[in-house]
Amino acid sequence: MVPFPQHTFPGSSQVVLLGMGSASDKEVWQRAKDDGYVVVSRDADFQELSLVWGAPPQVIRLRTPNQTRAAVLKLLLDNKDVIHTALETQALASIELIA
């Protein structure tokens, strides 16, 4: 998906682009925490980690069926104001986007 969300979500990356394609959830969590990333995942594990460990990092859980990258990108872009309000203004540890 990167670089498409860069305009709306500057600094976006992907686990694979960070050389972490085979990393554990805990390793991804720590990298996100260290480098200031927000984790975007369909995996409930990251949302559960946010409940246990709190933020940072913050988590966006996508509650969607398997979708194309274009559909996921559209979901994120369509909800940019919700994401901004929840993560930056309200400082929530995690949010869910449902398609």
Helices and strands as residue ranges (DSSP letters): G 4-6, H 25-35, E 39-41, H 44-53, E 59-63, H 69-78, H 80-84, I 85-89, E 94-98
